[in-house]
Amino acid sequence: VLQGKCDPLQLIFPDGDVTLATQLYQDSPPAKVMNHLLQNISKTALETIPNTQTIQVLEIGAGTGGSTAYLLPDLAQRFTQYTFTDVSPLFLLKAKQKFQEYSFLSYQRLDIEQEVTPQNFPTHHYDIIVAANVLHATENLSVTVQQIKQLLAPNGLLILLEGTTPTRWLDLIFGLTTGWWRFNDQWRDNYPLLSASQWQTLLENHGFREVSTITPTAQQGIIIAQNEDFQPSAITKTKRQQWQIEQEEAQAFLQDYQNAEEENRHELLETYIRSKIAKILRLPSSESIDINQPFLELGMDSLTAGELANDLEEYLNISLASTLALEYPTINALVGELETKLSATPDQPQIVPSLTETSSPNQTEALDQLSEQQLDALLQEVMQEENESL
């Protein structure tokens, strides 16, 4: 390694194997101590959030999932949407295999040093953001913290697990990699780790409040901070800008759709629906979505199905049932229904179909493709949604 004949990352992740790294971040005695503490803090934070509220959790640089494994059991008891992110597709693939029993997880690539909106992440959205042993690896901590604030909801909680003291054994492992030394900001002169007090100052300077640090060991600490409560006008302005962008996109689509030849309209509508679904489900690419793949398999639930229906109603001026994912459970089925609605003349009323009415051919064909288990799951979601609306 010292002679440059061997890549140190190959020693840490031999042939893409994360076993050694997992043992370090999840199974080693120091890791167990800190992750159990992280788990307790997370559990306490959950108690402050009403049971009726869906908890949005984002983990940055989740890597091998060492800390994730300690957090998920408690989150599984609540109505939670957990977004597991990392800059490396390898870690995302391994995590899908490792945590497949947790249905409320989604996996998405995130580079926290870049703007989050172009990466298909919603702003001011997450109630809790967790980052374990990762933020020190970014080049500029001020930029990184600013991106985190873009993701965190007003009054949202940031929980960090970080090394706070120079440690020789860490230098002998990660200090051999170039990424360990890539820092370039005002907070670090000659070492990548910040002390607990430096973290507190950094976060307070960027508008976080109620910053506290817990350092049970000399080497590591947990930093907890609450995001500021934004002025309503600032949030309203951001939402208005997002709405305007989507409205302009919808108008451009409708114009292209009306001007297109009849045989080209189906493809235009299919592309538009793909992009909508990719955005709502925060999928990395719309092109990879199979038009015959059930929405349930893509990760859509009653909440996101309702969001899709509301968006289509608002931006395309058409009406859809709230039971969208059940009645039209694939892109192919949905596009067939939307073609009918978009071809209607303005004076023709749009009637929202119900489950008791005769199904269209596209709808029936799509439903036939679903297994009994998938149909049961969708029916349960619809029934739950209907009960909540009563």
C-alpha positions as CSV (number, residue, x, y, z in Angstrom):
1,V,0.0,0.0,0.0
2,L,2.7,2.5,1.0
3,Q,4.6,1.7,-2.3
4,G,1.4,2.4,-4.3
5,K,1.2,-1.2,-5.6
6,C,-2.1,-2.0,-3.9
7,D,-5.3,0.0,-3.7
8,P,-6.2,0.4,0.0
9,L,-9.9,0.3,-0.9
10,Q,-9.4,-3.2,-2.3
11,L,-8.2,-4.3,1.1
12,I,-11.2,-2.7,2.9
13,F,-13.7,-4.0,0.2
14,P,-12.0,-7.0,-1.4
15,D,-13.7,-7.7,-4.7
16,G,-16.7,-5.6,-3.5
17,D,-17.2,-7.7,-0.4
18,V,-18.5,-5.5,2.5
19,T,-18.0,-8.2,5.2
20,L,-14.9,-6.6,6.8
21,A,-16.4,-3.1,6.7
22,T,-19.7,-4.4,8.2
23,Q,-17.8,-6.0,11.1
24,L,-16.1,-2.7,11.8
25,Y,-19.3,-0.5,11.6
26,Q,-21.8,-2.9,13.1
27,D,-20.3,-5.7,15.0
28,S,-17.1,-4.4,16.7
29,P,-17.5,-3.5,20.4
30,P,-17.1,0.3,19.9
31,A,-19.6,0.2,17.0
32,K,-22.1,-1.7,19.2
33,V,-21.8,0.9,22.0
34,M,-22.4,3.9,19.7
35,N,-25.1,2.3,17.6
36,H,-27.1,1.2,20.7
37,L,-26.9,4.9,21.8
38,L,-28.0,6.0,18.4
39,Q,-30.9,3.6,18.6
40,N,-32.0,5.0,22.0
41,I,-31.8,8.6,20.8
42,S,-33.8,7.7,17.7
43,K,-36.4,5.9,19.9
44,T,-36.7,9.0,22.1
45,A,-37.2,11.3,19.0
46,L,-40.0,9.1,17.7
47,E,-41.9,9.5,20.9
48,T,-42.2,13.3,20.1
49,I,-43.9,12.6,16.8
50,P,-47.7,11.9,16.8
51,N,-48.6,8.3,16.0
52,T,-50.9,9.5,13.2
53,Q,-48.1,11.1,11.3
54,T,-46.0,9.3,8.7
55,I,-42.4,9.7,9.7
56,Q,-40.0,10.5,6.9
57,V,-36.5,9.4,7.7
58,L,-33.4,9.8,5.5
59,E,-30.0,8.2,6.1
60,I,-27.1,9.8,4.4
61,G,-24.1,7.7,3.3
62,A,-25.6,4.6,4.9
63,G,-22.9,2.4,3.4
64,T,-22.9,-1.1,4.8
65,G,-26.0,-0.4,6.8
66,G,-24.2,-0.9,10.1
67,S,-26.2,1.8,11.9
68,T,-29.3,1.2,9.8
69,A,-29.6,-2.3,11.3
70,Y,-30.0,-0.8,14.8
71,L,-32.6,1.8,13.8
72,L,-35.1,-0.2,11.7
73,P,-36.7,-2.5,14.3
74,D,-38.1,0.5,16.2
75,L,-39.1,2.3,13.1
76,A,-41.0,-0.8,11.9
77,Q,-43.5,-0.3,14.7
78,R,-44.5,3.1,13.3
79,F,-45.9,4.4,10.0
80,T,-42.5,5.2,8.5
81,Q,-40.9,5.9,5.1
82,Y,-37.2,5.3,5.3
83,T,-34.9,6.4,2.5
84,F,-31.5,4.6,2.5
85,T,-29.0,6.6,0.5
86,D,-25.4,6.3,-0.5
87,V,-23.2,7.7,-3.2
88,S,-22.1,4.1,-4.2
89,P,-24.6,1.9,-6.2
90,L,-22.8,-1.1,-4.7
91,F,-23.9,-0.3,-1.2
92,L,-27.5,0.3,-2.4
93,L,-27.5,-3.1,-4.0
94,K,-26.1,-4.8,-0.9
95,A,-28.6,-3.0,1.3
96,K,-31.6,-4.2,-0.8
97,Q,-30.5,-7.7,-0.1
98,K,-29.7,-7.1,3.6
99,F,-33.0,-5.3,4.5
100,Q,-35.4,-6.9,2.1
101,E,-37.8,-7.8,5.1
102,Y,-38.4,-4.1,5.7
103,S,-41.0,-3.0,3.1
104,F,-41.0,0.7,4.2
105,L,-37.4,1.2,2.9
106,S,-36.6,2.8,-0.4
107,Y,-33.1,3.1,-1.9
108,Q,-31.7,6.0,-3.8
109,R,-28.3,7.4,-4.7
110,L,-27.4,10.7,-3.1
111,D,-24.3,12.8,-3.3
112,I,-24.8,15.2,-0.3
113,E,-22.1,17.5,-1.7
114,Q,-24.3,18.4,-4.7
115,E,-27.7,20.1,-5.0
116,V,-30.4,17.8,-3.9
117,T,-33.3,18.9,-6.1
118,P,-31.7,17.7,-9.4
119,Q,-31.1,14.3,-7.6
120,N,-34.9,13.9,-7.2
121,F,-35.1,14.6,-3.5
122,P,-37.9,16.8,-2.1
123,T,-36.9,19.9,-0.1
124,H,-37.8,20.5,3.5
125,H,-39.3,17.0,3.6
126,Y,-37.6,14.7,6.2
127,D,-38.5,14.7,9.9
128,I,-35.3,12.9,10.8
129,I,-31.9,12.7,9.0
130,V,-29.3,10.3,10.2
131,A,-25.6,10.3,9.1
132,A,-23.2,7.9,10.8
133,N,-19.5,8.3,10.2
134,V,-19.9,9.9,6.8
135,L,-20.0,13.8,6.9
136,H,-16.3,14.1,7.7
137,A,-15.6,12.5,4.3
138,T,-17.1,15.5,2.4
139,E,-14.8,18.2,1.1
140,N,-16.6,21.3,2.5
141,L,-18.7,20.8,5.6
142,S,-20.5,24.2,5.2
143,V,-21.7,23.1,1.8
144,T,-22.7,19.7,3.2
145,V,-24.7,21.1,6.1
146,Q,-26.5,23.6,3.8
147,Q,-27.6,20.7,1.6
148,I,-28.8,18.8,4.6
149,K,-30.9,21.9,5.6
150,Q,-32.5,21.8,2.2
151,L,-33.7,18.2,2.9
152,L,-34.7,18.6,6.5
153,A,-38.2,19.7,7.4
154,P,-38.8,22.7,9.6
155,N,-38.1,21.7,13.2
156,G,-36.7,18.4,11.8
157,L,-34.0,16.5,13.7
158,L,-30.4,15.9,12.6
159,I,-28.6,13.0,14.3
160,L,-24.9,12.6,13.6
161,L,-22.5,9.9,14.7
162,E,-18.9,11.1,14.1
163,G,-15.4,10.5,15.3
164,T,-14.3,13.5,17.3
165,T,-10.7,12.8,18.2
166,P,-7.7,11.8,16.0
167,T,-7.2,8.1,16.2
168,R,-4.1,6.3,15.0
169,W,-5.8,3.0,14.1
170,L,-8.3,4.9,11.9
171,D,-5.4,6.6,10.2
172,L,-3.8,3.2,9.5
173,I,-7.0,2.1,7.8
174,F,-8.9,5.0,6.2
175,G,-5.9,7.4,6.3
176,L,-4.4,5.4,3.5
177,T,-7.2,6.4,1.2
178,T,-7.3,9.7,-0.7
179,G,-10.8,10.4,0.4
180,W,-9.8,10.7,4.1
181,W,-7.7,13.8,3.3
182,R,-9.9,15.5,0.7
183,F,-11.3,18.1,3.1
184,N,-11.0,21.8,2.1
185,D,-12.9,24.2,4.4
186,Q,-12.5,26.7,7.2
187,W,-13.3,24.1,9.9
188,R,-10.3,21.7,9.3
189,D,-6.7,22.6,8.9
190,N,-4.8,19.2,9.0
191,Y,-7.3,16.5,10.0
192,P,-10.7,15.4,8.7
193,L,-12.5,15.0,12.1
194,L,-14.1,17.8,14.1
195,S,-14.3,17.9,17.9
196,A,-17.8,17.8,19.5
197,S,-17.6,21.6,20.2
198,Q,-16.6,22.3,16.6
199,W,-19.6,20.4,15.4
200,Q,-21.8,22.4,17.7
201,T,-20.4,25.7,16.4
202,L,-20.7,24.6,12.8
203,L,-24.4,23.7,13.1
204,E,-25.3,26.7,15.1
205,N,-23.7,28.9,12.5
206,H,-26.0,27.4,9.9
207,G,-29.2,28.0,11.8
208,F,-29.6,24.8,13.8
209,R,-30.8,25.1,17.3
210,E,-30.9,23.0,20.5
211,V,-27.6,21.5,19.5
212,S,-26.3,19.0,22.0
213,T,-23.4,16.5,22.0
214,I,-23.0,13.1,23.7
215,T,-19.5,11.7,23.9
216,P,-19.5,8.4,25.9
217,T,-16.1,7.6,24.6
218,A,-13.0,9.7,23.9
219,Q,-13.0,8.8,20.2
220,Q,-16.7,9.2,19.1
221,G,-19.7,11.3,19.8
222,I,-23.3,11.8,18.8
223,I,-24.4,15.3,17.8
224,I,-28.1,16.1,17.8
225,A,-29.5,19.3,16.3
226,Q,-32.9,20.7,15.4
227,N,-33.6,22.6,12.2
228,E,-34.9,26.1,12.5
229,D,-38.7,26.8,12.1
230,F,-38.8,28.5,8.7
231,Q,-41.0,31.5,8.1
232,P,-44.2,30.4,6.5
233,S,-43.6,32.9,3.6
234,A,-40.3,31.2,2.7
235,I,-41.9,27.8,2.5
236,T,-44.9,29.1,0.6
237,K,-42.5,30.8,-1.9
238,T,-40.6,27.5,-2.5
239,K,-43.8,25.5,-3.0
240,R,-45.2,28.2,-5.3
241,Q,-42.0,28.0,-7.4
242,Q,-42.2,24.2,-7.6
243,W,-45.9,24.4,-8.5
244,Q,-45.2,26.9,-11.3
245,I,-42.4,24.7,-12.8
246,E,-44.7,21.7,-12.8
247,Q,-47.6,23.7,-14.2
248,E,-45.4,25.0,-17.1
249,E,-44.2,21.4,-17.8
250,A,-47.9,20.2,-17.9
251,Q,-48.9,23.0,-20.2
252,A,-46.0,22.2,-22.6
253,F,-46.9,18.6,-22.5
254,L,-50.6,19.3,-23.3
255,Q,-49.6,21.6,-26.2
256,D,-47.3,18.9,-27.6
257,Y,-50.0,16.2,-27.1
258,Q,-52.7,18.2,-28.9
259,N,-50.4,19.1,-31.8
260,A,-49.0,15.5,-32.2
261,E,-50.3,13.0,-34.7
262,E,-52.7,10.5,-33.4
263,E,-50.2,7.6,-33.6
264,N,-47.6,9.6,-31.5
265,R,-49.8,10.7,-28.7
266,H,-49.6,7.4,-26.8
267,E,-45.8,7.6,-26.5
268,L,-45.9,11.2,-25.4
269,L,-48.4,10.4,-22.7
270,E,-46.4,7.4,-21.6
271,T,-43.2,9.4,-21.3
272,Y,-45.0,12.1,-19.2
273,I,-46.5,9.5,-16.8
274,R,-43.2,7.8,-16.4
275,S,-41.6,11.1,-15.4
276,K,-44.4,11.8,-12.9
277,I,-44.1,8.4,-11.3
278,A,-40.3,8.6,-11.1
279,K,-40.5,11.9,-9.4
280,I,-43.2,10.9,-6.8
281,L,-41.4,7.6,-6.0
282,R,-38.0,9.3,-6.2
283,L,-36.7,6.7,-8.7
284,P,-33.3,7.5,-10.3
285,S,-34.6,7.1,-13.8
286,S,-37.9,7.1,-15.6
287,E,-36.6,5.2,-18.6
288,S,-36.1,2.0,-16.5
289,I,-39.7,1.7,-15.5
290,D,-41.5,-1.1,-17.3
291,I,-45.0,0.0,-18.5
292,N,-46.5,-3.3,-17.4
293,Q,-44.8,-3.5,-14.0
294,P,-47.4,-3.1,-11.2
295,F,-47.2,0.1,-9.2
296,L,-47.0,-2.0,-6.1
297,E,-43.8,-3.5,-7.2
298,L,-42.4,0.0,-7.9
299,G,-43.0,1.0,-4.3
300,M,-46.3,2.9,-4.7
301,D,-48.7,2.8,-1.8
302,S,-52.0,4.5,-1.1
303,L,-50.3,7.8,-0.2
304,T,-48.1,8.1,-3.3
305,A,-51.0,6.8,-5.5
306,G,-53.1,9.6,-4.1
307,E,-50.4,12.1,-4.8
308,L,-50.2,10.9,-8.4
309,A,-53.9,11.2,-8.9
310,N,-54.0,14.7,-7.3
311,D,-51.1,15.9,-9.6
312,L,-52.8,14.6,-12.7
313,E,-56.1,16.2,-11.8
314,E,-54.5,19.5,-11.1
315,Y,-52.0,19.8,-13.9
316,L,-53.9,17.9,-16.7
317,N,-57.4,19.1,-15.6
318,I,-58.8,15.6,-15.5
319,S,-60.5,13.5,-12.7
320,L,-59.2,10.2,-11.4
321,A,-60.4,8.0,-8.6
322,S,-58.4,8.0,-5.4
323,T,-58.2,4.2,-5.9
324,L,-55.8,4.8,-8.8
325,A,-53.3,2.1,-8.0
326,L,-56.0,-0.5,-7.8
327,E,-58.1,0.5,-10.8
328,Y,-55.1,1.2,-13.1
329,P,-52.2,-0.7,-11.5
330,T,-49.7,-0.2,-14.4
331,I,-48.5,2.6,-16.6
332,N,-49.9,0.8,-19.6
333,A,-53.4,0.6,-18.0
334,L,-53.3,4.2,-16.7
335,V,-52.2,5.6,-20.1
336,G,-55.1,3.9,-21.8
337,E,-57.5,5.5,-19.4
338,L,-55.9,9.0,-19.7
339,E,-56.0,8.8,-23.5
340,T,-59.8,8.5,-23.2
341,K,-60.1,11.4,-20.8
342,L,-57.7,13.7,-22.7
343,S,-59.6,13.1,-26.0
344,A,-62.9,14.1,-24.5
345,T,-64.3,17.5,-25.6
346,P,-64.5,20.3,-23.0
347,D,-68.3,20.0,-22.7
348,Q,-68.2,16.3,-22.0
349,P,-68.3,15.7,-18.2
350,Q,-65.6,13.6,-16.7
351,I,-67.1,10.8,-14.6
352,V,-64.8,9.2,-12.0
353,P,-65.3,5.4,-12.3
354,S,-65.9,3.3,-9.2
355,L,-64.8,-0.2,-8.5
356,T,-68.4,-1.4,-9.0
357,E,-68.6,-0.1,-12.6
358,T,-67.6,-2.1,-15.7
359,S,-63.8,-2.1,-16.0
360,S,-62.1,-1.0,-19.2
361,P,-60.1,-3.6,-21.2
362,N,-56.8,-2.1,-20.2
363,Q,-57.9,-2.0,-16.6
364,T,-59.1,-5.6,-16.6
365,E,-55.9,-6.8,-18.3
366,A,-53.7,-5.0,-15.8
367,L,-55.6,-6.4,-12.8
368,D,-55.3,-9.9,-14.2
369,Q,-51.5,-9.6,-14.1
370,L,-51.5,-9.0,-10.4
371,S,-51.2,-11.9,-7.9
372,E,-53.8,-12.6,-5.2
373,Q,-51.3,-11.3,-2.6
374,Q,-50.8,-8.0,-4.5
375,L,-54.5,-7.6,-5.0
376,D,-55.1,-8.2,-1.3
377,A,-52.4,-5.6,-0.4
378,L,-54.0,-3.0,-2.7
379,L,-57.5,-3.7,-1.4
380,Q,-56.3,-3.3,2.2
381,E,-54.7,0.0,1.3
382,V,-57.9,1.3,-0.4
383,M,-60.0,0.2,2.6
384,Q,-57.7,1.8,5.0
385,E,-57.7,5.0,3.0
386,E,-61.5,5.0,2.8
387,N,-61.8,4.4,6.6
388,E,-59.5,7.4,7.3
389,S,-61.6,9.6,5.1
390,L,-64.8,8.9,7.0
